[in-house]
Amino acid sequence: MTDRTAPAPRICPNCDGFATAAITTGSRDRHGHLPTLTIACRACDGLGTVSARRVREGARV
């Protein structure tokens, strides 16, 4: 019998593994702080990896 295991996850091609980014709003609050927003990658849901599935080139979907 062959032992089948799940393939290892791949790095997300959309975010290159950097799943979240801090983006400044460009303005300061009343205390002088520069607020930032933490944005997650939509393709991998902020994980940095995607499942390793086999993609056939030229195949119809």
LINMOPE-V858323 format. One line per field, one symbol per residue. psi: psi as a letter, one per 20 degrees, with the letter a starting at -180 (. if undefined). A space follows every 10 residues. Layout:
psi = ???
//
This chain:
psi = qqopqqqqqq ppihikinhq qppqiirqai ijqoqqpopq phhjkjhiqq qnqppppjqq .
//
